């Protein structure tokens, strides 16, 4: 009898979870195409009208696109038949950097119109060429890159003296996002871990947070920030990563699986999460609560940013850029 009652209980529990309806919101947007059906990895605005996006197919093809009219039209300014381009960073109006597959680094000195590959004098591995997934540039002599693949092969590459010497400490976790909050403090997130440095990148130590694949981070200052996970979790710290609060729980066994790819805030209250299945999450209360809209369930939103006028843009794995109204 007890077994029979338990069987009925679990049947109705499964039925309830399976039938639970999600109620996505609606938003207005403009759609722009870069001109190719290429997975876009990152979108970045330099000012109110000049922006860049990049992407490609791993170890097969990559490109960087530039727009001078706020993403309406695009010009391909770099193309590779070997390397996907995963991230972009501009130091000022003229100097910019990009990174991608096989430990590649590229630089522009003319506002992104032309790009040249930089060749490292030394590499972390002679044969195993991981992708760089994230880049942060403090100056032309202080450059940091983070990457990895297959979950367990990670690397942080950095130069601090500008004399051509590069350090390549290796780690047991793939890295996906790198951000500095001041001259000495930086966070690096990846598969199952977040590392932190408090000495400008000389040493890194792991934080206690575990349990997700931390794909993206956004920090307001040294203490307060968010990280978004591929398993659908969102986490907040207010003490520099010592402790974390769960703001969105990760995927459960029976619900629809959602993957978070990027988190971004336009101010202290308004935040966005780019996710799989065309979902764009928004918070209006500093990340305490979130609601999502579905732009196109057949594509994945990969990156989110804002122009200098705080207009929000997202890019997808189908070569599209969306301006959110």
Backbone torsions as a table, in degrees:
resi	resn	phi	psi	omega
1	UNK	NA	-43.6	179.6
2	UNK	-62.7	-41.6	178.6
3	UNK	-61.2	-42.8	-179.8
4	UNK	-62.1	-43.0	179.3
5	UNK	-65.7	-40.1	177.0
6	UNK	-63.3	-38.2	179.2
7	UNK	-62.6	-43.1	178.2
8	UNK	-64.8	-41.5	-179.2
9	UNK	-60.0	-48.1	-178.0
10	UNK	-70.0	-29.3	176.1
11	UNK	-63.4	-48.9	-179.2
12	UNK	-69.2	-32.5	176.2
13	UNK	-64.2	-46.0	178.0
14	UNK	-63.4	-39.9	-179.3
15	UNK	-64.0	-41.9	-178.8
16	UNK	-64.9	-45.4	-178.7
17	UNK	-66.9	-40.7	-177.7
18	UNK	-67.4	-31.4	-175.8
19	UNK	-94.5	-2.4	-179.3
20	UNK	-63.3	127.0	-175.2
21	UNK	-95.6	141.0	172.2
22	UNK	-98.1	145.5	-177.3
23	UNK	-121.3	82.8	-179.3
24	UNK	-67.4	149.1	177.2
25	UNK	-83.5	-172.7	-179.0
26	UNK	-128.0	144.3	176.7
27	UNK	-141.2	163.2	179.7
28	UNK	-106.4	141.2	-177.2
29	UNK	-156.0	160.5	170.2
30	UNK	-105.8	143.6	-179.3
31	UNK	-108.9	129.3	175.6
32	UNK	-126.8	145.5	-179.3
33	UNK	-116.9	141.1	178.7
34	UNK	-80.2	-9.2	177.7
35	UNK	103.6	-3.7	178.4
36	UNK	-140.1	147.9	175.5
37	UNK	-85.2	75.8	-175.0
38	UNK	-123.5	136.3	177.1
39	UNK	-64.3	120.7	178.1
40	UNK	-91.3	134.6	-175.4
41	UNK	-102.0	-32.4	-172.7
42	UNK	-148.5	142.9	170.7
43	UNK	-127.6	141.0	-172.5
44	UNK	-147.4	130.9	175.6
45	UNK	-104.9	131.3	174.2
46	UNK	-84.0	-33.7	-178.4
47	UNK	-153.5	-146.9	-177.3
48	UNK	-79.9	-21.0	-175.5
49	UNK	-129.5	-27.0	-176.2
50	UNK	-90.1	122.5	-177.6
51	UNK	-144.2	164.6	-178.7
52	UNK	-136.6	151.0	169.0
53	UNK	-141.1	154.5	-176.7
54	UNK	-146.0	164.7	178.6
55	UNK	170.4	-154.3	179.1
56	UNK	141.6	-164.6	178.4
57	UNK	-115.2	134.2	-171.3
58	UNK	-56.8	127.6	177.5
59	UNK	54.0	28.4	-178.3
60	UNK	-139.3	-39.2	-174.2
61	UNK	-164.6	144.7	176.9
62	UNK	-155.1	160.5	-178.9
63	UNK	-158.7	156.1	170.7
64	UNK	-122.4	133.1	-179.6
65	UNK	-117.8	144.5	-179.4
66	UNK	-124.6	139.3	176.1
67	UNK	-126.9	139.2	176.6
68	UNK	-115.1	14.2	178.3
69	UNK	-135.4	42.4	175.5
70	UNK	59.5	46.8	171.3
71	UNK	77.9	4.8	-179.0
72	UNK	-70.9	-48.1	176.9
73	UNK	-124.3	153.8	-173.9
74	UNK	-131.9	146.4	174.3
75	UNK	-122.7	130.8	176.1
76	UNK	-76.7	120.0	-176.8
77	UNK	-108.7	-9.6	176.2
78	UNK	-153.5	141.8	178.2
79	UNK	-143.1	140.3	177.2
80	UNK	-131.4	140.4	176.0
81	UNK	-93.9	5.6	-177.2
82	UNK	-124.8	-38.1	-165.3
83	UNK	-119.7	129.7	168.3
84	UNK	-74.8	141.0	178.4
85	UNK	-100.7	120.8	-170.1
86	UNK	-102.6	-24.5	-175.7
87	UNK	-155.1	158.1	-180.0
88	UNK	-134.5	149.2	175.1
89	UNK	-152.4	129.3	177.1
90	UNK	-109.4	129.9	178.8
91	UNK	-80.8	-37.1	177.3
92	UNK	-155.7	-163.5	-176.7
93	UNK	-64.5	-27.5	-175.3
94	UNK	-105.6	-42.4	-170.8
95	UNK	-92.0	124.3	177.9
96	UNK	-141.0	161.4	-178.9
97	UNK	-135.5	153.6	175.2
98	UNK	-140.9	151.9	179.2
99	UNK	-136.1	161.1	-177.2
100	UNK	-167.0	-152.6	-175.4
101	UNK	-58.5	156.2	170.7
102	UNK	54.7	43.5	175.3
103	UNK	56.2	43.5	-177.5
104	UNK	-99.1	143.6	177.7
105	UNK	-134.6	134.7	-179.1
106	UNK	-127.1	154.0	-178.1
107	UNK	-137.6	143.8	171.4
108	UNK	-122.5	144.7	177.0
109	UNK	-121.0	7.0	-177.7
110	UNK	-130.6	44.7	175.9
111	UNK	66.1	29.4	174.1
112	UNK	85.8	12.0	179.4
113	UNK	-81.2	-30.5	178.3
114	UNK	-137.6	146.3	-176.4
115	UNK	-132.5	141.6	177.0
116	UNK	-128.3	143.7	179.3
117	UNK	-79.1	139.2	173.3
118	UNK	-98.3	134.4	-179.0
119	UNK	-108.4	120.0	-177.7
120	UNK	-69.5	139.5	176.0
121	UNK	-72.7	-20.7	175.9
122	UNK	-144.7	151.5	-178.0
123	UNK	-127.3	156.4	-178.3
124	UNK	-68.7	-34.1	178.9
125	UNK	-135.2	142.5	-177.7
126	UNK	-76.1	-29.1	-174.3
127	UNK	-120.1	-30.8	-175.1
128	UNK	-91.5	108.7	-172.6
129	UNK	-107.9	94.5	-179.9
130	UNK	-77.2	163.0	172.8
131	UNK	-83.5	144.9	165.2
132	UNK	-84.5	128.5	-176.9
133	UNK	-105.4	-17.6	-175.8
134	UNK	-150.8	148.0	-179.1
135	UNK	-139.4	143.2	172.9
136	UNK	-138.7	130.9	-176.1
137	UNK	-120.1	117.9	176.8
138	UNK	-87.4	-34.6	176.0
139	UNK	-163.3	176.8	179.3
140	UNK	-68.0	-12.5	177.7
141	UNK	-111.8	3.5	178.1
142	UNK	-133.3	92.9	-174.9
143	UNK	-122.8	135.3	-179.9
144	UNK	-126.3	137.3	175.4
145	UNK	-132.9	146.1	177.3
146	UNK	-134.0	142.0	-178.4
147	UNK	-163.2	-167.4	-179.5
148	UNK	145.7	176.8	176.8
149	UNK	-163.5	172.0	179.6
150	UNK	56.9	28.2	173.8
151	UNK	70.2	-37.0	-167.6
152	UNK	-115.1	-0.2	-178.3
153	UNK	-112.1	101.9	-175.5
154	UNK	-125.9	158.1	-177.5
155	UNK	-152.5	142.2	169.0
156	UNK	-118.6	119.1	179.5
157	UNK	-107.0	133.0	178.2
158	UNK	-156.0	150.4	171.3
159	UNK	-124.0	138.9	-176.9
160	UNK	-120.4	-8.8	-174.2
161	UNK	-119.3	-12.3	175.8
162	UNK	72.0	11.2	-178.6
163	UNK	-98.6	14.7	179.2
164	UNK	96.5	-6.8	178.6
165	UNK	-86.0	133.1	-178.8
166	UNK	-126.2	140.3	173.9
167	UNK	-103.6	142.6	-177.8
168	UNK	-133.7	62.8	178.0
169	UNK	-63.0	136.2	-178.7
170	UNK	-101.5	154.9	-177.1
171	UNK	-137.8	168.5	-178.5
172	UNK	-94.5	14.9	-179.8
173	UNK	-136.8	138.9	173.6
174	UNK	-67.6	138.1	178.8
175	UNK	-109.7	145.3	-176.5
176	UNK	-128.2	-20.5	-176.2
177	UNK	-145.2	140.0	-178.6
178	UNK	-137.5	128.6	178.6
179	UNK	-147.6	138.9	173.3
180	UNK	-99.3	143.5	175.4
181	UNK	-108.2	-19.5	168.5
182	UNK	-158.5	-170.3	-174.3
183	UNK	-62.8	-26.2	-175.1
184	UNK	-111.0	-20.8	-170.8
185	UNK	-106.8	127.5	177.6
186	UNK	-144.4	154.8	176.8
187	UNK	-125.0	141.0	177.3
188	UNK	-131.4	123.2	-176.0
189	UNK	-115.8	155.5	180.0
190	UNK	-169.8	-147.1	-173.7
191	UNK	-74.4	101.3	174.6
192	UNK	80.4	-0.5	-175.2
193	UNK	-146.1	158.2	165.2
194	UNK	-130.9	127.6	176.5
195	UNK	-103.9	156.7	-179.7
196	UNK	-137.0	146.8	169.9
197	UNK	-123.3	142.2	177.2
198	UNK	-120.7	7.5	-178.2
199	UNK	-126.6	32.5	176.0
200	UNK	77.9	10.9	177.5
201	UNK	105.0	6.3	177.0
202	UNK	-71.6	-39.5	177.7
203	UNK	-135.7	152.1	178.8
204	UNK	-129.9	142.6	178.1
205	UNK	-135.1	147.2	-176.6
206	UNK	-78.3	142.7	172.0
207	UNK	-86.0	171.1	-172.9
208	UNK	-81.8	-12.1	-177.4
209	UNK	-64.6	137.6	-179.9
210	UNK	-146.5	166.1	166.5
211	UNK	107.8	-0.5	179.4
212	UNK	-144.6	170.4	174.1
213	UNK	-100.7	99.6	-168.5
214	UNK	-80.7	97.9	-170.7
215	UNK	-84.6	-27.1	-172.2
216	UNK	-149.6	153.7	177.0
217	UNK	-139.1	153.8	170.0
218	UNK	-143.6	124.0	179.7
219	UNK	-117.6	136.7	174.7
220	UNK	-82.3	-33.9	-178.3
221	UNK	-159.8	-165.5	-178.0
222	UNK	-63.4	-27.4	-171.1
223	UNK	-104.2	-37.9	-169.2
224	UNK	-107.4	124.2	179.4
225	UNK	-165.1	173.5	-179.5
226	UNK	-127.1	151.4	168.3
227	UNK	-132.8	138.9	-178.5
228	UNK	-111.6	137.2	-174.6
229	UNK	-110.3	151.0	178.7
230	UNK	-65.4	-21.7	177.8
231	UNK	-87.7	13.1	173.3
232	UNK	86.4	18.1	179.1
233	UNK	-104.5	148.3	174.6
234	UNK	-126.5	132.8	-172.5
235	UNK	-133.2	144.3	-177.1
236	UNK	-125.5	140.6	172.7
237	UNK	-122.4	145.6	174.9
238	UNK	-123.9	8.6	-178.4
239	UNK	-133.4	35.4	176.2
240	UNK	70.3	27.2	175.9
241	UNK	91.9	1.6	177.4
242	UNK	-66.2	-40.7	176.5
243	UNK	-135.5	157.2	-176.9
244	UNK	-135.6	139.5	175.7
245	UNK	-106.4	135.5	177.6
246	UNK	-80.9	118.7	178.4
247	UNK	-98.6	-30.3	171.3
248	UNK	-135.3	123.3	179.0
249	UNK	-71.2	149.9	179.7
250	UNK	-70.8	178.6	-177.3
251	UNK	-60.3	142.2	175.1
252	UNK	-103.4	178.7	-171.3
253	UNK	-68.6	-29.0	-171.4
254	UNK	-110.8	-18.9	-176.3
255	UNK	-81.3	175.7	177.3
256	UNK	-69.0	132.5	-178.7
257	UNK	-83.1	129.8	-179.5
258	UNK	-126.6	136.6	-179.9
259	UNK	-113.4	125.8	176.9
260	UNK	-88.6	130.9	-177.8
261	UNK	-110.8	-26.9	-177.8
262	UNK	-158.5	144.9	175.0
263	UNK	-127.7	141.1	-176.3
264	UNK	-154.6	142.3	176.2
265	UNK	-120.2	137.9	175.4
266	UNK	-89.9	-22.9	173.9
267	UNK	-158.2	-172.2	-174.9
268	UNK	-67.3	-17.5	-178.6
269	UNK	-106.4	-34.6	-168.0
270	UNK	-101.7	116.2	-179.1
271	UNK	-128.9	159.2	-179.2
272	UNK	-137.2	148.5	172.9
273	UNK	-128.5	123.8	174.1
274	UNK	-89.0	130.0	-171.6
275	UNK	-138.9	173.4	177.7
276	UNK	-69.2	168.0	178.7
277	UNK	63.2	24.5	178.0
278	UNK	70.0	18.2	-176.3
279	UNK	-86.9	134.1	171.5
280	UNK	-121.9	115.2	179.5
281	UNK	-91.2	147.3	178.3
282	UNK	-138.1	140.5	173.5
283	UNK	-122.5	140.8	177.8
284	UNK	-116.3	7.3	-176.8
285	UNK	-130.6	38.1	176.5
286	UNK	75.0	19.4	177.4
287	UNK	94.1	6.7	179.1
288	UNK	-73.6	-38.0	178.4
289	UNK	-135.4	152.1	-175.1
290	UNK	-137.8	146.3	173.9
291	UNK	-134.1	147.7	-176.8
292	UNK	-120.9	154.5	170.5
293	UNK	-122.7	151.1	178.8
294	UNK	-105.1	117.1	178.1
295	UNK	-82.1	-53.0	177.4
296	UNK	-155.6	111.2	-174.2
297	UNK	-67.9	-10.2	-178.8
298	UNK	-93.9	6.8	176.1
299	UNK	-138.5	162.6	-178.8
300	UNK	-109.4	132.4	176.5
301	UNK	-84.4	128.1	-167.9
302	UNK	-106.7	-32.0	-174.3
303	UNK	-151.6	150.7	179.6
304	UNK	-138.5	140.6	179.7
305	UNK	-152.7	-178.6	177.7
306	UNK	-138.4	149.9	174.3
307	UNK	-77.6	176.4	178.2
308	UNK	-64.6	-18.0	176.6
309	UNK	-93.9	10.2	178.5
310	UNK	64.9	25.5	168.8
311	UNK	-79.5	136.3	-171.6
312	UNK	-98.5	137.6	179.9
313	UNK	-133.1	144.7	173.9
314	UNK	-132.2	152.7	176.1
315	UNK	-121.4	158.0	-174.2
316	UNK	-126.6	172.9	179.1
317	UNK	-83.3	12.9	176.8
318	UNK	-116.2	17.9	177.9
319	UNK	77.4	22.3	-178.2
320	UNK	-113.4	150.1	173.0
321	UNK	-122.1	133.4	-179.6
322	UNK	-114.0	128.0	171.3
323	UNK	-94.4	117.1	-176.1
324	UNK	-86.1	128.5	-179.0
325	UNK	-95.7	NA	NA
